[in-house]
Amino acid sequence: MTSISDLSDDLVDSRICSLRLDLQGIRKKDDEDFIDPSMKPISIPNNHQVEISQVYHCDGLLLCIAKDNSRLFVWNPYLGQTKWIQPRNKFHKYDRFALGYDDNRNHKILRFLYDEENNESGRRIQIDVYDFSSDSWRVLDVNPDGDIPFYQSGVSLKGNTYFFGQEVTQASKVTDIETCLLCFDFTTERFGPRLPLLFHPPCPSFETVTLSWVRDEKLAVLYNHYITSEIIEIRISTKIEPNAVSWSSFLTLDMSLVNGLRDDFSMFFEAKSFFIDEEKKVVVLFDSKVIENCRYQMAYIVGDDGYFNSVNIGVISNSQRKPGKLVCSSYVPSLVQLQD
């Protein structure tokens, strides 16, 4: 099952849904019958009927941030349990979070506080951690070795959270931006060193770097640059630890050569969410497109051999204006107990 949250200020029905996308029959005749999606909303318990603006996933738990930034709760959809998290100080709309756990399987929440008065700079002013075992927040005296943009969410893997990071340096009149991977270790409550991404884009402002995970064992990274938008590179980790990573190439897709790729596949395609099937050597990319003045959420299934199929998941906006990103995460039911 795939857990989906549509995160958009324009959506009247922002929601969390379960999506079943069966890939077993791909590359067979009439394979659209096999991959026809089944999607249904997941009901949040009555005492948490709020509009959600952000969702973070780890270990079968969903960390949900209210759209009005007034509250935060953790939810186990499988057990139907929720837990309110009281703020140490007021939540802000530019706050970003991560959910993880330490070596004792004690769950924690990481909070990045950004400068709300000067949000264009994305200046981080504080990092807090919430400990489930003590039901309390603490301010951490830590700083990552690089900048984590406030618009980038991390990916939780084996209890830790990995972020896309960058370092801007100015030499003479030349600006150089080094990209990297940064890990927050929930056991030590520290950031690890910069880890290589093996991408060095000419202009990171015009790129998409998206992180995903494979069966809570591997990290996957997708790279796509607007200048060469037809090329999508995906790599997966062969080793992943807070202080070390190694990569192997999974797919390099030349979208101009993909069979059946239609003209309406946007040159400004942004795969803000994706997942891969290692065995079938395919990637499922999520983006939206306009059909007859309505915007629909699409899943594009692409293979290394030129295989292509698209699945219309459903309408997400009655406007051609591009909505907020769809967050998609593979979901495995959890028996983690939550006590409110």
C-alpha positions in Angstrom: 0.0 0.0 0.0 1.1 3.5 -0.7 0.3 6.4 1.7 -0.5 9.6 -0.1 -1.0 13.1 1.2 -1.9 15.9 -1.2 -0.3 19.0 0.2 -1.7 22.1 -1.4 -3.1 25.4 -0.2 -5.4 25.4 -3.2 -7.1 22.1 -2.4 -10.4 22.1 -0.7 -10.1 18.4 0.1 -6.5 18.0 1.1 -6.4 14.4 2.4 -4.5 11.3 3.2 -5.4 8.3 1.1 -4.3 4.8 0.6 -3.3 3.9 -2.9 -2.9 0.4 -4.2 -0.9 0.3 -7.5 -0.4 -3.2 -8.7 2.7 -3.5 -11.0 2.6 -7.3 -11.4 1.1 -7.2 -14.8 3.2 -4.5 -16.5 4.7 -5.2 -19.9 1.8 -7.6 -20.6 -1.0 -7.0 -23.2 -3.6 -4.6 -21.9 -1.5 -4.0 -18.8 -3.5 -1.0 -17.9 -6.0 -3.4 -16.5 -3.4 -4.6 -14.1 -2.2 -1.2 -12.9 -5.6 0.4 -12.5 -5.2 2.1 -9.1 -7.4 1.6 -6.1 -7.5 4.7 -3.9 -9.6 5.5 -0.9 -9.4 8.2 1.8 -8.2 7.2 5.2 -10.3 8.6 8.0 -8.5 10.4 10.8 -10.0 9.7 14.3 -12.8 12.2 15.2 -10.7 14.2 17.7 -8.3 15.0 15.0 -10.5 16.3 12.2 -8.2 19.0 11.0 -6.8 20.1 7.6 -3.3 18.8 7.2 -0.5 20.7 5.5 2.5 18.4 6.0 2.9 14.7 6.5 6.1 12.8 7.5 6.4 9.0 7.5 8.5 6.6 9.5 8.1 3.1 10.8 4.4 2.9 9.9 3.6 6.2 11.7 2.5 9.4 10.2 3.5 12.8 11.7 0.7 15.2 10.7 1.0 19.0 10.8 -2.3 21.0 10.9 -2.7 23.5 8.1 -3.2 26.4 10.6 0.1 25.4 12.3 -1.7 25.2 15.7 -1.1 21.6 16.4 0.7 18.4 15.6 -0.1 14.8 16.1 1.3 11.3 15.3 -1.0 8.7 13.9 -0.8 5.0 13.4 -3.4 4.3 10.7 -3.2 0.5 11.2 -4.1 0.6 14.9 -6.2 3.7 14.6 -4.2 5.4 17.4 -3.1 9.1 17.6 -1.0 11.1 20.0 -1.1 14.9 20.4 2.3 16.6 20.6 2.2 19.8 22.5 4.6 22.6 21.2 7.4 24.0 23.4 6.7 27.2 21.6 4.4 28.2 18.8 4.6 26.3 15.5 5.2 28.3 12.4 4.3 27.7 8.8 7.9 27.5 7.7 8.8 24.9 10.3 9.9 21.5 9.0 10.0 18.2 10.8 11.3 14.7 10.7 10.2 11.5 12.4 12.7 8.8 13.5 13.8 6.5 16.3 16.9 5.6 18.3 18.7 2.3 18.8 16.1 1.4 21.6 13.2 2.0 19.2 12.2 5.1 21.1 10.6 7.5 18.6 11.5 11.1 18.3 10.6 14.2 16.3 13.1 16.7 14.8 11.9 20.2 14.3 13.6 22.9 12.2 12.6 26.4 13.1 13.1 28.9 10.3 13.1 32.7 10.3 9.4 33.6 9.7 10.1 37.3 9.3 12.7 36.7 6.6 11.5 33.5 5.0 13.0 34.1 1.6 16.4 33.6 3.0 15.3 30.3 4.5 17.5 31.1 7.6 17.3 28.3 10.2 17.3 29.7 13.7 16.8 26.7 16.0 16.6 22.9 16.0 14.5 21.0 18.6 13.9 17.4 19.3 10.8 15.8 20.9 11.3 12.5 22.9 8.2 10.2 23.1 9.6 8.5 26.2 9.8 11.8 28.2 6.9 13.6 26.4 9.1 16.7 26.2 11.0 19.0 23.8 14.6 20.0 24.0 16.7 22.5 22.1 19.7 20.9 20.4 23.0 22.6 20.1 23.7 21.1 16.7 24.2 22.3 13.1 24.4 20.3 9.9 27.6 20.7 7.8 25.6 22.4 5.1 22.3 24.1 4.4 19.1 22.1 4.4 16.6 24.2 2.3 13.4 24.7 4.2 11.4 23.5 1.2 13.1 20.1 1.2 11.8 17.2 3.3 13.9 14.4 4.5 13.5 10.6 4.1 13.5 8.3 7.1 15.5 5.1 6.8 16.4 2.6 9.6 15.3 5.2 12.2 17.5 8.0 10.9 16.5 10.8 8.5 18.5 11.8 5.4 18.2 15.3 3.9 19.3 16.9 0.6 21.9 19.6 1.6 24.0 22.2 -0.2 26.9 24.6 0.5 27.2 27.9 -1.3 30.7 29.3 -1.7 31.7 32.5 -3.5 35.1 32.7 -5.1 35.8 36.0 -6.9 32.7 36.5 -9.1 31.9 32.8 -9.4 29.3 31.1 -7.2 29.7 27.4 -6.6 27.0 25.2 -5.0 28.1 21.8 -3.7 25.2 19.4 -3.1 25.4 16.6 -0.6 23.4 14.2 1.6 23.1 14.9 5.4 21.9 12.4 8.0 20.5 13.1 11.4 21.2 10.2 13.8 18.3 10.0 16.3 20.5 7.9 18.7 23.3 10.4 19.0 21.1 13.4 18.2 23.8 14.7 15.9 24.2 15.3 12.2 26.7 13.1 10.3 29.3 14.5 7.8 28.5 15.4 4.3 27.8 12.4 2.1 28.3 12.4 -1.6 25.3 12.5 -4.0 27.5 12.2 -7.1 25.5 14.9 -8.8 27.1 18.4 -9.3 24.4 20.4 -11.1 25.4 23.6 -13.0 22.5 25.5 -11.5 20.8 23.8 -8.5 17.9 26.4 -8.6 16.7 24.7 -11.8 17.0 21.1 -10.7 14.9 18.4 -9.0 16.7 16.2 -6.4 14.2 13.9 -4.8 14.9 11.2 -2.1 13.0 8.0 -1.6 13.6 4.7 0.1 13.4 1.0 -0.9 11.9 -1.4 1.7 13.5 0.5 4.6 16.9 -0.9 3.4 18.2 1.4 0.7 18.0 5.1 -0.2 17.1 6.1 -3.7 17.8 9.5 -5.2 16.3 11.0 -8.4 18.0 13.8 -10.3 16.4 15.8 -13.1 17.6 19.2 -14.5 15.4 21.6 -16.4 18.1 22.3 -19.0 18.2 18.6 -19.8 14.7 17.8 -18.6 14.4 14.7 -20.8 17.1 12.9 -18.8 16.2 11.4 -15.4 18.9 9.7 -13.3 18.1 7.4 -10.4 20.6 5.9 -8.1 20.2 3.6 -5.1 22.5 3.1 -2.1 24.6 -0.1 -1.8 25.7 1.0 1.7 24.0 3.6 3.9 25.0 4.7 7.3 24.9 8.1 9.1 28.6 8.7 8.2 29.0 6.7 4.9 27.2 6.0 1.7 27.9 4.4 -1.6 25.8 4.4 -4.7 25.0 2.3 -7.8 23.1 3.4 -10.9 19.6 2.1 -11.0 18.2 3.8 -14.1 19.1 6.6 -16.5 16.0 7.5 -18.5 16.0 9.4 -21.7 12.3 10.5 -21.8 12.6 11.5 -25.4 13.1 7.8 -26.3 10.3 6.4 -24.1 7.7 4.5 -26.0 4.3 6.2 -26.1 5.4 9.3 -24.3 2.9 12.0 -25.3 3.5 15.6 -25.9 1.6 16.6 -22.8 4.3 15.2 -20.6 5.6 18.5 -19.3 9.0 19.8 -20.0 8.8 21.2 -16.5 8.1 17.8 -15.0 8.9 17.6 -11.3 9.0 14.2 -9.6 8.5 15.3 -6.1 7.6 11.8 -5.1 8.7 8.5 -6.7 9.3 4.8 -5.9 11.1 2.0 -7.7 10.6 -1.7 -8.2 14.1 -3.2 -8.4 13.0 -6.5 -9.7 10.9 -5.1 -12.6 13.4 -2.3 -13.2 10.8 0.4 -13.3 10.2 3.7 -11.6 6.8 5.2 -10.7 7.0 9.0 -10.9 4.2 11.3 -9.6 3.3 14.6 -11.1 0.2 16.5 -12.3 -1.1 17.6 -15.6 -4.0 19.6 -17.0 -6.8 17.8 -18.9 -9.7 20.0 -20.1 -9.1 22.7 -17.6 -8.8 20.4 -14.6 -5.6 19.3 -13.0 -5.1 15.6 -12.4 -2.6 13.7 -10.3 -0.7 11.3 -12.5 1.5 8.3 -11.9 4.0 7.6 -14.8 5.5 4.1 -14.9 8.7 4.1 -16.8 11.2 1.2 -17.5 14.8 1.1 -18.6 13.7 -0.7 -21.9 11.5 2.2 -23.0 8.4 0.9 -21.3 5.9 3.7 -20.5 2.4 3.8 -19.0 0.5 6.5 -17.3 -2.2 6.2 -14.7 -4.7 8.9 -13.9 -5.1 8.8 -10.1 -7.8 11.5 -10.0 -8.6 15.2 -10.1 -6.8 17.4 -7.5 -7.8 20.9 -8.6 -10.3 22.6 -10.8 -7.6 25.2 -11.7 -4.7 25.0 -14.2 -2.5 26.6 -11.5 0.0 24.0 -10.3 -0.9 22.8 -6.8 1.3 21.8 -4.0 3.3 18.6 -4.2 2.0 15.1 -3.6 3.9 13.2 -1.0 3.9 9.4 -1.6 5.5 6.9 0.6 5.4 3.1 0.6 3.5 2.0 3.7 4.0 -1.1 5.9 1.5 -1.5 8.8 3.0 -0.8 12.3 2.3 -2.3 15.7 3.9 0.7 17.5 1.6 1.8 20.3 0.7 5.5 20.8 -0.6 6.8 24.1 -2.2 10.2 24.0 
